[in-house]
Amino acid sequence: MSKIYQYQPRIEFKPKGLSDISDLQIDDHWKLYEGYVKQVNALNAELAFLRSEKKTNSLAYADRRRRYGFEYNGMVLHEFYFGNLTADSTTLRQSALRTNIEATWGSVEAWREDFALCGLTRGVGWAILYLDPVTKDLTNHFIREHHEGHISTFVPILAMDVWEHAYMVDHHADGRATYIEAFLKNINWEINEKRYDDACAGKQIFRFEV
């Protein structure tokens, strides 16, 4: 059986001391992320085993393959999410990212309002600020669940989880609006600026070093 990469929860991404998002909320949410990592590893191992047994035409292989996008995107988006939060958040400084946001929405404040409204879209999912690496356009998207609706080749710059598990400990089931306000106060703009600069330069955005 071929070598399979074993993913590990990226503990360096786990934020602490956020404003209006408690460590207890993060701990609870983190368990779900760890579950995605575990499921990705299990899926890869099972698919590799089925391939070694020449069972790629089996119902089991097809079923596991269908789960690929769900588990992988659950892992990857949570790494983007936790990685773009920090207790040391500052305002978006003068940068190429800010210039593009202002050119697109008119002001950072107008972008924040649009992004918050994106996150308030009825239904579970994600609000993602995407960059089109070809045109350099920025757009806010509501992504239903986390394995459907992603724009091929677009690069996520800022990812906000708006499933209830992201905020129920602190803000309860009906507290998405206050959670979004809290999220926007804890953005790690340094990370997001780097993601943007790397994407514009045609570089791969690495979630972590391997």
Backbone as JSON, one array per atom type, in Angstrom:
{
  "sequence": "MSKIYQYQPRIEFKPKGLSDISDLQIDDHWKLYEGYVKQVNALNAELAFLRSEKKTNSLAYADRRRRYGFEYNGMVLHEFYFGNLTADSTTLRQSALRTNIEATWGSVEAWREDFALCGLTRGVGWAILYLDPVTKDLTNHFIREHHEGHISTFVPILAMDVWEHAYMVDHHADGRATYIEAFLKNINWEINEKRYDDACAGKQIFRFEV",
  "N": [[0.85, -1.19, 0.0], [0.54, 2.23, -0.8], [2.37, 5.1, 0.48], [0.77, 7.2, 2.84], [-0.14, 10.46, 3.6], [-0.28, 11.67, 6.88], [-2.42, 13.71, 8.46], [-2.31, 16.23, 11.02], [-3.89, 17.83, 13.8], [-3.6, 21.33, 13.73], [-2.2, 22.78, 16.11], [-0.98, 25.18, 16.49], [-2.59, 27.02, 15.3], [-4.68, 27.47, 16.98], [-6.63, 29.81, 18.56], [-6.51, 32.0, 21.45], [-7.9, 33.88, 24.18], [-9.6, 35.67, 22.87], [-11.69, 38.46, 21.93], [-14.88, 38.55, 23.13], [-15.32, 36.0, 22.16], [-15.14, 33.14, 23.68], [-12.56, 31.14, 25.32], [-13.64, 28.72, 25.99], [-15.63, 28.41, 24.07], [-14.01, 28.25, 21.77], [-12.57, 25.91, 22.42], [-14.62, 23.99, 22.35], [-15.42, 24.15, 19.67], [-13.05, 23.46, 18.45], [-12.85, 20.72, 18.87], [-14.53, 19.68, 16.91], [-13.12, 20.32, 14.61], [-10.84, 18.69, 15.05], [-12.11, 16.28, 14.71], [-12.66, 16.29, 11.95], [-10.04, 16.14, 10.94], [-9.3, 13.61, 11.87], [-11.16, 12.03, 10.46], [-10.43, 12.53, 7.79], [-7.89, 11.31, 7.69], [-8.67, 8.66, 8.22], [-10.33, 8.13, 6.02], [-8.51, 8.35, 3.87], [-6.81, 6.21, 4.45], [-8.58, 4.05, 4.28], [-9.47, 4.19, 1.62], [-7.05, 3.79, 0.29], [-6.52, 1.17, 1.09], [-8.69, -0.17, -0.12], [-8.06, 0.28, -2.8], [-5.69, -1.19, -2.97], [-6.73, -3.68, -2.74], [-7.99, -4.0, -5.1], [-10.59, -3.01, -5.33], [-11.86, -0.78, -6.39], [-14.16, -0.4, -7.79], [-16.18, -0.86, -6.13], [-19.11, -0.52, -3.98], [-18.47, 0.44, -1.47], [-16.05, 1.84, -1.92], [-16.96, 3.88, -3.64], [-18.75, 5.2, -1.93], [-17.02, 6.17, 0.1], [-15.45, 7.86, -1.41], [-17.3, 9.82, -2.1], [-17.51, 11.15, 0.27], [-15.24, 12.59, 0.48], [-14.91, 15.4, -0.25], [-16.47, 16.64, 1.74], [-15.21, 15.97, 4.22], [-12.51, 16.77, 3.81], [-12.75, 19.55, 3.13], [-13.96, 20.37, 5.47], [-11.84, 20.1, 7.26], [-9.81, 21.77, 6.09], [-11.01, 24.36, 5.8], [-11.51, 24.98, 8.46], [-8.91, 25.27, 9.35], [-8.15, 27.54, 7.95], [-10.01, 29.25, 9.15], [-9.52, 29.23, 12.05], [-6.91, 30.07, 11.89], [-7.15, 32.69, 10.96], [-7.87, 34.21, 13.14], [-7.15, 36.16, 16.03], [-6.06, 37.27, 19.25], [-4.69, 39.57, 19.25], [-5.61, 41.43, 17.43], [-5.58, 44.01, 14.98], [-6.48, 47.08, 13.28], [-7.14, 46.99, 9.76], [-4.32, 47.64, 8.02], [-2.64, 50.08, 5.89], [-2.33, 48.65, 2.85], [-1.89, 46.34, 0.09], [-4.11, 44.68, 0.08], [-6.0, 46.2, 1.52], [-6.23, 48.39, -0.2], [-7.43, 47.18, -2.43], [-9.84, 46.28, -1.31], [-11.02, 48.77, -0.67], [-11.23, 49.86, -3.22], [-13.09, 48.15, -4.31], [-15.39, 48.06, -2.6], [-15.64, 50.65, -1.72], [-15.03, 51.48, 0.86], [-13.42, 50.27, 3.87], [-15.23, 49.93, 5.9], [-17.65, 49.65, 4.52], [-17.15, 47.24, 3.22], [-17.01, 45.56, 5.5], [-19.64, 45.67, 6.41], [-20.97, 44.45, 4.27], [-19.77, 41.93, 4.33], [-20.57, 41.03, 6.85], [-23.36, 40.91, 6.45], [-23.35, 38.93, 4.52], [-22.56, 36.76, 6.08], [-24.84, 36.55, 7.61], [-26.67, 35.36, 6.01], [-29.47, 33.32, 5.55], [-29.43, 30.05, 6.79], [-27.06, 27.34, 7.27], [-23.49, 27.57, 7.05], [-20.65, 29.12, 5.46], [-19.03, 32.3, 5.42], [-17.05, 33.78, 3.05], [-14.32, 35.67, 2.04], [-13.2, 35.98, -1.08], [-10.5, 35.83, -3.44], [-10.17, 36.34, -6.86], [-7.67, 35.0, -8.61], [-6.98, 35.57, -11.2], [-8.26, 37.93, -12.22], [-7.9, 39.54, -10.06], [-10.02, 40.4, -8.59], [-12.01, 40.94, -5.66], [-14.44, 39.2, -3.79], [-17.33, 38.65, -1.76], [-18.66, 35.67, -0.53], [-21.35, 33.48, 0.26], [-21.12, 30.31, 1.39], [-22.72, 27.37, 1.2], [-22.98, 24.88, 3.64], [-19.87, 23.16, 3.72], [-18.7, 21.92, 1.66], [-19.77, 22.49, -0.71], [-20.37, 24.68, -3.44], [-18.03, 26.18, -3.67], [-15.8, 28.36, -5.43], [-14.16, 27.47, -8.25], [-10.68, 27.62, -8.48], [-10.62, 30.13, -7.2], [-9.28, 31.95, -4.41], [-9.46, 31.56, -0.94], [-9.41, 34.27, 1.23], [-10.27, 35.34, 3.67], [-11.99, 33.55, 6.08], [-15.06, 32.77, 7.55], [-16.75, 30.9, 9.82], [-20.13, 30.11, 10.03], [-21.77, 28.19, 11.02], [-23.88, 26.94, 13.62], [-22.38, 25.75, 15.65], [-20.15, 27.28, 15.88], [-20.67, 29.41, 17.49], [-22.59, 28.92, 19.52], [-22.01, 28.3, 22.23], [-21.22, 30.73, 23.41], [-23.0, 32.67, 22.35], [-25.47, 31.58, 21.88], [-28.19, 29.91, 20.09], [-29.54, 31.81, 18.58], [-27.78, 33.83, 18.22], [-26.18, 34.71, 16.07], [-25.65, 37.2, 14.86], [-24.42, 38.8, 16.86], [-22.2, 37.23, 17.31], [-20.89, 37.46, 14.82], [-20.16, 40.14, 14.92], [-18.31, 39.91, 16.98], [-16.43, 38.19, 15.8], [-15.41, 39.86, 13.76], [-13.96, 41.62, 15.25], [-11.71, 40.29, 15.9], [-9.95, 39.64, 13.87], [-7.09, 38.39, 12.24], [-5.3, 40.34, 10.62], [-2.76, 40.48, 9.57], [-2.14, 37.88, 8.75], [-4.12, 37.57, 6.79], [-3.44, 39.55, 4.96], [-1.02, 38.49, 4.08], [-1.91, 36.1, 2.86], [-3.35, 37.23, 0.77], [-1.34, 38.71, -0.63], [0.4, 36.62, -1.39], [-1.29, 35.09, -3.01], [-1.84, 36.91, -5.08], [0.67, 37.07, -6.15], [0.9, 34.69, -7.36], [1.64, 32.57, -5.82], [1.42, 29.52, -3.96], [-0.88, 29.22, -1.3], [0.14, 28.28, 1.74], [-1.06, 26.38, 4.38], [0.32, 25.4, 6.51], [3.67, 24.45, 7.45], [5.36, 21.67, 5.99]],
  "CA": [[0.0, 0.0, 0.0], [1.37, 3.43, -0.94], [2.48, 5.97, 1.65], [-0.35, 8.12, 3.0], [0.17, 11.56, 4.51], [-1.12, 11.72, 8.08], [-2.66, 15.07, 8.93], [-2.39, 16.43, 12.45], [-4.5, 19.12, 14.16], [-2.56, 22.37, 13.76], [-2.43, 23.43, 17.39], [-0.48, 26.55, 16.41], [-3.66, 27.88, 14.8], [-5.76, 27.59, 17.97], [-6.55, 31.13, 19.21], [-6.91, 32.14, 22.85], [-8.05, 35.23, 24.68], [-10.29, 36.53, 21.91], [-12.71, 39.38, 22.45], [-16.27, 38.09, 23.0], [-15.36, 34.6, 21.76], [-14.43, 32.6, 24.83], [-11.73, 29.97, 25.13], [-14.54, 27.56, 26.06], [-16.24, 28.29, 22.74], [-12.97, 27.76, 20.87], [-12.29, 24.51, 22.77], [-15.73, 23.18, 21.87], [-15.35, 24.17, 18.21], [-11.81, 22.77, 18.07], [-13.11, 19.28, 18.85], [-15.09, 19.35, 15.6], [-11.98, 20.35, 13.67], [-10.06, 17.47, 15.27], [-12.87, 15.19, 14.11], [-12.43, 16.3, 10.5], [-8.68, 15.63, 10.7], [-9.34, 12.17, 12.09], [-11.92, 11.41, 9.39], [-9.61, 12.6, 6.57], [-6.88, 10.25, 7.77], [-9.35, 7.37, 8.11], [-10.77, 7.98, 4.63], [-7.34, 8.09, 3.02], [-6.33, 4.85, 4.72], [-9.55, 3.08, 3.78], [-9.43, 4.22, 0.16], [-5.79, 3.15, -0.14], [-6.7, -0.26, 1.27], [-9.6, -0.67, -1.15], [-7.3, 0.27, -4.06], [-4.74, -2.31, -2.94], [-7.53, -4.91, -2.87], [-8.64, -3.95, -6.41], [-12.02, -2.84, -5.09], [-12.22, 0.6, -6.71], [-15.49, -0.38, -8.39], [-17.12, -1.32, -5.11], [-19.98, 0.48, -3.37], [-17.74, 1.03, -0.35], [-15.11, 2.81, -2.46], [-17.73, 5.02, -4.13], [-19.28, 5.91, -0.77], [-15.94, 6.91, 0.75], [-15.03, 8.93, -2.31], [-18.29, 10.89, -2.01], [-17.3, 11.88, 1.52], [-13.94, 13.27, 0.41], [-15.02, 16.86, -0.2], [-17.01, 17.06, 3.03], [-14.22, 15.85, 5.29], [-11.34, 17.6, 3.51], [-13.07, 20.96, 3.27], [-14.17, 20.63, 6.89], [-10.52, 20.28, 7.86], [-9.07, 22.91, 5.53], [-11.66, 25.63, 6.13], [-11.3, 25.28, 9.87], [-7.55, 25.77, 9.49], [-8.23, 28.95, 7.53], [-10.81, 29.99, 10.14], [-8.78, 29.45, 13.29], [-5.69, 30.81, 11.57], [-7.36, 34.12, 10.75], [-8.33, 34.83, 14.38], [-6.09, 36.45, 16.99], [-6.38, 38.2, 20.32], [-3.9, 40.79, 19.01], [-6.12, 42.02, 16.19], [-5.46, 45.45, 14.74], [-7.23, 47.5, 12.11], [-6.48, 46.69, 8.49], [-3.38, 48.72, 7.73], [-2.5, 50.42, 4.48], [-1.73, 47.5, 2.21], [-2.51, 46.02, -1.19], [-5.44, 44.14, 0.38], [-6.89, 47.32, 1.86], [-6.46, 49.17, -1.42], [-8.39, 46.46, -3.26], [-11.13, 46.35, -0.61], [-11.58, 50.12, -0.84], [-11.59, 50.04, -4.63], [-14.25, 47.31, -4.62], [-16.57, 48.39, -1.79], [-15.66, 52.07, -1.4], [-14.38, 51.67, 2.16], [-13.33, 49.05, 4.67], [-16.48, 49.83, 6.64], [-18.68, 49.11, 3.6], [-16.86, 45.81, 3.07], [-17.39, 44.88, 6.74], [-21.11, 45.56, 6.43], [-21.35, 43.45, 3.28], [-19.3, 40.62, 4.8], [-21.45, 40.65, 7.95], [-24.63, 40.5, 5.85], [-23.09, 37.64, 3.88], [-22.59, 35.78, 7.15], [-26.2, 36.44, 8.14], [-27.52, 34.65, 5.05], [-30.2, 32.27, 6.24], [-28.89, 28.72, 6.51], [-25.73, 27.09, 7.8], [-22.46, 27.67, 6.02], [-19.46, 29.93, 5.65], [-18.83, 33.54, 4.67], [-15.65, 33.75, 2.62], [-13.8, 36.7, 1.14], [-12.4, 35.29, -2.09], [-9.75, 36.54, -4.49], [-9.99, 35.72, -8.18], [-6.26, 35.26, -8.89], [-6.79, 36.02, -12.59], [-8.66, 39.33, -12.37], [-7.59, 40.19, -8.78], [-11.26, 40.87, -7.97], [-12.41, 40.41, -4.37], [-15.88, 39.02, -3.68], [-17.82, 37.95, -0.58], [-19.54, 34.57, -0.91], [-21.91, 32.58, 1.25], [-20.91, 28.93, 0.94], [-23.6, 26.47, 1.93], [-22.19, 23.83, 4.25], [-18.48, 23.53, 3.44], [-18.18, 21.14, 0.54], [-20.57, 22.84, -1.88], [-20.45, 26.08, -3.84], [-16.75, 26.89, -3.76], [-15.51, 28.82, -6.77], [-12.93, 26.83, -8.71], [-9.45, 28.42, -8.6], [-10.62, 31.29, -6.33], [-8.49, 31.73, -3.2], [-10.05, 32.15, 0.26], [-8.55, 35.19, 1.96], [-10.82, 35.39, 5.03], [-13.05, 32.55, 6.22], [-15.84, 32.87, 8.79], [-17.69, 29.81, 10.04], [-21.4, 30.56, 10.6], [-22.56, 27.1, 11.59], [-24.2, 27.25, 15.01], [-21.36, 25.28, 16.58], [-19.1, 28.3, 15.99], [-21.04, 30.5, 18.41], [-23.67, 28.6, 20.46], [-21.56, 28.33, 23.62], [-21.19, 32.12, 23.87], [-24.05, 33.56, 21.83], [-26.71, 30.81, 21.76], [-28.6, 29.57, 18.73], [-30.03, 32.98, 17.86], [-26.8, 34.9, 18.41], [-25.21, 34.81, 14.98], [-25.28, 38.61, 14.59], [-23.42, 39.25, 17.84], [-20.99, 36.44, 17.03], [-20.21, 38.06, 13.67], [-19.51, 41.35, 15.44], [-17.13, 39.47, 17.73], [-15.45, 37.68, 14.82], [-14.79, 40.98, 13.06], [-13.05, 42.3, 16.17], [-10.58, 39.4, 16.21], [-9.32, 39.2, 12.63], [-5.64, 38.48, 12.12], [-5.12, 40.97, 9.31], [-1.42, 40.18, 9.05], [-2.27, 36.61, 8.02], [-4.95, 37.77, 5.6], [-2.64, 40.31, 3.99], [-0.05, 37.56, 3.47], [-2.65, 35.25, 1.93], [-3.67, 38.04, -0.42], [-0.11, 39.01, -1.38], [0.89, 35.38, -1.98], [-2.19, 34.71, -4.1], [-1.63, 37.84, -6.19], [1.98, 36.77, -6.73], [0.85, 33.36, -7.96], [2.2, 31.58, -4.89], [0.5, 28.65, -3.24], [-1.08, 29.58, 0.09], [0.38, 27.13, 2.59], [-1.69, 26.47, 5.69], [1.35, 25.08, 7.5], [4.89, 23.89, 6.87], [5.47, 20.2, 6.05]],
  "C": [[0.89, 1.25, 0.0], [1.35, 4.26, 0.34], [1.34, 6.98, 1.66], [0.06, 9.21, 3.98], [-0.81, 11.55, 5.68], [-1.23, 13.17, 8.56], [-2.73, 15.1, 10.46], [-3.12, 17.76, 12.72], [-3.4, 20.17, 14.34], [-2.76, 23.24, 15.0], [-1.93, 24.88, 17.38], [-1.53, 27.52, 15.9], [-4.72, 28.17, 15.86], [-5.64, 28.92, 18.72], [-7.0, 31.07, 20.66], [-7.08, 33.61, 23.19], [-8.73, 36.18, 23.71], [-11.31, 37.42, 22.6], [-14.09, 38.86, 22.12], [-16.42, 36.74, 22.3], [-14.49, 33.87, 22.78], [-13.53, 31.42, 24.45], [-12.58, 28.7, 25.19], [-15.23, 27.33, 24.72], [-15.23, 27.73, 21.74], [-12.66, 26.29, 21.15], [-13.36, 23.58, 22.22], [-15.69, 23.05, 20.35], [-14.14, 23.36, 17.72], [-12.0, 21.26, 18.0], [-13.69, 18.84, 17.51], [-14.0, 19.35, 14.53], [-11.13, 19.1, 13.81], [-10.77, 16.26, 14.66], [-12.7, 15.13, 12.61], [-11.04, 15.76, 10.17], [-8.67, 14.11, 10.83], [-10.05, 11.46, 10.94], [-11.16, 11.45, 8.06], [-8.58, 11.48, 6.57], [-7.51, 8.87, 7.6], [-9.8, 7.11, 6.68], [-9.61, 7.64, 3.71], [-6.84, 6.67, 3.2], [-7.28, 3.81, 4.13], [-9.55, 3.04, 2.26], [-8.17, 3.54, -0.37], [-5.9, 1.64, 0.0], [-7.59, -0.86, 0.18], [-8.91, -0.71, -2.52], [-6.35, -0.92, -4.1], [-5.46, -3.64, -3.1], [-8.27, -4.97, -4.2], [-10.16, -3.83, -6.29], [-12.48, -1.42, -5.39], [-13.58, 0.72, -7.38], [-16.56, -0.8, -7.39], [-17.98, -0.17, -4.59], [-19.27, 1.19, -2.22], [-16.77, 2.11, -0.83], [-15.84, 4.07, -2.94], [-18.28, 5.86, -2.98], [-18.21, 6.75, -0.1], [-15.47, 8.07, -0.12], [-16.0, 10.11, -2.25], [-18.08, 11.74, -0.75], [-16.03, 12.74, 1.49], [-14.06, 14.79, 0.59], [-15.51, 17.36, 1.14], [-15.94, 17.06, 4.11], [-13.0, 16.76, 5.04], [-11.63, 19.08, 3.69], [-13.37, 21.32, 4.72], [-12.86, 20.86, 7.61], [-9.86, 21.58, 7.39], [-9.7, 24.24, 5.92], [-11.51, 25.98, 7.6], [-9.87, 25.75, 10.13], [-7.45, 27.22, 9.02], [-8.92, 29.78, 8.61], [-10.02, 30.28, 11.41], [-7.52, 30.27, 13.04], [-5.9, 32.28, 11.32], [-8.02, 34.82, 11.93], [-7.15, 35.05, 15.31], [-6.6, 37.42, 18.05], [-5.67, 39.53, 20.13], [-4.33, 41.49, 17.73], [-5.89, 43.52, 16.15], [-6.32, 45.8, 13.54], [-6.43, 47.15, 10.85], [-5.6, 47.88, 8.1], [-3.37, 49.03, 6.24], [-1.71, 49.32, 3.79], [-2.42, 47.28, 0.87], [-3.92, 45.46, -0.98], [-6.41, 45.26, 0.69], [-7.21, 48.14, 0.62], [-7.51, 48.51, -2.3], [-9.77, 46.46, -2.62], [-11.79, 47.71, -0.82], [-11.99, 50.38, -2.27], [-12.86, 49.28, -4.98], [-15.5, 47.76, -3.89], [-16.68, 49.88, -1.45], [-14.97, 52.41, -0.09], [-14.3, 50.34, 2.87], [-14.63, 48.84, 5.44], [-17.6, 49.24, 5.77], [-18.43, 47.63, 3.34], [-17.3, 45.04, 4.3], [-18.9, 44.67, 6.8], [-21.56, 44.47, 5.46], [-20.95, 42.05, 3.73], [-20.19, 40.13, 5.94], [-22.8, 40.19, 7.42], [-24.5, 39.16, 5.13], [-23.17, 36.53, 4.92], [-23.96, 35.56, 7.74], [-27.17, 35.77, 7.16], [-28.18, 33.47, 5.75], [-29.69, 30.89, 5.8], [-27.5, 28.57, 7.11], [-24.7, 27.21, 6.68], [-21.28, 28.51, 6.45], [-19.58, 31.23, 4.87], [-17.35, 33.62, 4.34], [-15.37, 34.94, 1.7], [-12.82, 36.01, 0.2], [-11.64, 36.29, -2.96], [-9.79, 35.72, -5.76], [-8.54, 36.0, -8.59], [-5.99, 35.71, -10.32], [-7.09, 37.51, -12.71], [-8.27, 40.19, -11.19], [-8.84, 40.82, -8.15], [-11.46, 40.19, -6.62], [-13.93, 40.31, -4.33], [-16.2, 38.29, -2.38], [-18.84, 36.9, -1.02], [-20.1, 33.89, 0.32], [-21.82, 31.17, 0.69], [-21.76, 28.02, 1.81], [-22.82, 25.24, 2.38], [-20.7, 24.15, 4.01], [-17.88, 22.69, 2.32], [-18.95, 21.44, -0.74], [-20.43, 24.34, -2.17], [-19.15, 26.83, -3.91], [-16.44, 27.21, -5.22], [-14.16, 28.24, -7.21], [-11.85, 27.86, -9.0], [-9.46, 29.69, -7.75], [-9.9, 30.94, -5.02], [-9.2, 32.35, -2.0], [-9.04, 33.02, 1.0], [-8.97, 35.25, 3.44], [-11.99, 34.43, 5.1], [-13.73, 32.69, 7.57], [-16.88, 31.75, 8.83], [-18.98, 30.38, 10.64], [-22.34, 29.38, 10.86], [-22.79, 27.43, 13.06], [-23.12, 26.81, 15.99], [-20.24, 26.3, 16.77], [-19.42, 29.35, 17.05], [-22.03, 30.13, 19.51], [-23.24, 28.64, 21.93], [-21.65, 29.75, 24.19], [-22.46, 32.9, 23.54], [-25.39, 32.87, 21.59], [-27.15, 30.68, 20.3], [-29.03, 30.77, 17.91], [-29.03, 34.14, 17.89], [-25.81, 35.09, 17.28], [-24.75, 36.25, 14.76], [-24.23, 39.1, 15.57], [-22.11, 38.48, 17.69], [-20.21, 37.05, 15.88], [-19.51, 39.34, 14.08], [-18.24, 40.98, 16.19], [-16.04, 38.98, 16.78], [-14.7, 38.84, 14.18], [-13.84, 41.78, 13.94], [-11.76, 41.51, 16.4], [-9.82, 38.92, 14.97], [-7.81, 39.41, 12.68], [-5.32, 39.04, 10.74], [-3.75, 40.69, 8.72], [-1.44, 38.89, 8.24], [-3.04, 36.8, 6.73], [-4.23, 38.58, 4.53], [-1.62, 39.4, 3.3], [-0.74, 36.62, 2.49], [-2.93, 36.0, 0.63], [-2.42, 38.28, -1.26], [0.42, 37.76, -2.07], [0.02, 34.97, -3.16], [-2.0, 35.61, -5.31], [-0.3, 37.57, -6.9], [2.03, 35.39, -7.37], [1.45, 32.28, -7.11], [1.08, 30.75, -4.26], [0.36, 29.16, -1.8], [-0.92, 28.32, 0.94], [-0.27, 27.35, 3.95], [-0.67, 26.23, 6.79], [2.55, 24.5, 6.77], [4.88, 22.37, 7.02], [6.93, 19.8, 5.88]]
}
